[in-house]
Amino acid sequence: MEFITLDISEMIPRLDKLTENTSPQWGSMSAQRMVEHLSDSLKISSGKIKLAIEVEEEKIERMIQFLNSEKEMPKNFEVSFAKKDTPLRHEEIELAIDEFLLEWIDFEEFFDENPEKTTVHPLYGPLNYDQWCRMHSKHFTHHFQQFEI
């Protein structure tokens, strides 16, 4: 599987294809909710949102193996930190995309200033910059496929 390159100049044009009426190929997230969800994942990676590890310690190694694999993220996978009924933060999708861009910049700046830092992902445990990039690449690919962008 080829996952997307984490290049903001490639990601924003894809996100700009979304409208409030863009329907997912699977799942129940609206396009705007998906973009806000991606921003949330960036906030987790830059330490703005702190969540506890939700998997048993002995399973983390297997989760990291999945992260490093070429396997896609499963469709319709539900996690406690991405609830279906989370209210939208923005009045329109364009503002959600603006937030995504700002969170991407903050993610990059956070690790530029703290290259040795790790932050906790609830399923993968503590991740460094390279591991977060892998997670974001797989995660963004998953949702971009969901909305065919």
N, C-alpha and C positions, 0 to 999 in steps of 0.2 A: 504494500500500500504506500502510495506517495502522499505525504501530508503537506499541507500548505507551508510555504516559507513565511516566516514571521517578519514580513516587511510591510510596514504601515502604508507605504505607497501602493501596495497591492491589495491590502485588506480593506481600506476605506472605499475604493471604487466598488468592491463587491458588496459591502454593506449599503452603499448608496443605491443599489438596485432594489433594495427592500422598500415596500410601502406598508401602510397600516393594513392593507388588504392582502398582502402576500401570505399564502397559506403554506403550512409545513407539509412535507411528504409523510411525516409520521409525528406522533405526539400532539400535545394540545397547547404548546406555547405559541403565543402570537409572535410575529416578527420582532416587535418592539420588546417584548418580554425576553426574547432570546438575546437581543443586543444588550439589554440591561444585565442579564445573567452573565454574559461574557465580561462585562465591566466588573461585576461582582467577583468573578474569578481572578481578574487582574488585581482587584483590591485585596483579595486573600494573599496573592503572591507578593504584593508589596508591603504586607503587614498591616494594612489599614483595617482589615477585618480579621479578627483572630478567632479561630475555631479549634475545638478539641479534635484529637485523632479519634476516629470512629471505628477503626478496625483493630483487632487484637494484634499485639506486637509481633507475634509469630507469623502473621499474614502479610506484614508490610513488605518483606522481601519478595513475596510472590506478586504483590501489587507493583513493585518497582520493576520486576521482570516484565509484567504486562506493559508498563509505561515504556520500557525500552524496546518492546517488540514492534513488529510491523502490523499487529492486529489493530483493527478499528475499534473505537468505542462502541458498545452495543446500543442499538436503537431502543427507545422507550425505557432507558435505564433511569431509575429514580433514586435521588439522594436526598437526605434530610435537609441539606443546606441549600436546596433549590426547589422550594415548594411551588406547586402549581398555582396556588392562590395568592402568591406574592403580588401585592399591588404595584402597579406601574409607578415609577418616580417622575416621569416626564409627561408633558402634555402631548408630545408628538415624537415620532420615531427619529426625526432629524436631531432632536436634542439628545436622544439616547445615543446616537452615533457620535455626537460631539463629546458626550461623556466618555464613551469608549476611547476616543482619541486621547483625551486628557489622561485617562487611566493608563493607557499604553505608555505615554510619555512618563508618567509617574513611576511605572514599573521599571522602565529602562533606567531612569535617574536613580531610583532606589538601589538597584544593583550596581550601577556605576559608582555610587558613593559607598556601597557596602558589598564589595565583590565576594567576600568570604561568608556572608550572611546566609542563613537558611530561614525559611518561613514554613509554617505547617500547612499541609494540605490534609483535609480530614480523612482521605482514603489512602494517600501515599506517604504520609508522615512528613518529616522535615525534608524540604527540597532546596537545592541551591539554584543558582541562576540557570545553568544549563538544563537541569531537570525541569524547572518551571517552563523553560522554552519548549522542551519536548512535550510537556503536558499541555501547554497552550496550543501548540501546533496540532496535536491530536484532537484536542477539544474543539478548537475553532473549525478544523476540517469537518468534524462530526456535525456541527451546527450549520456550517455553510452547505454541506450536503443536504441536511434536513430542509433547507430553504432554497436549494438549487442555485446558489450564488457562487 
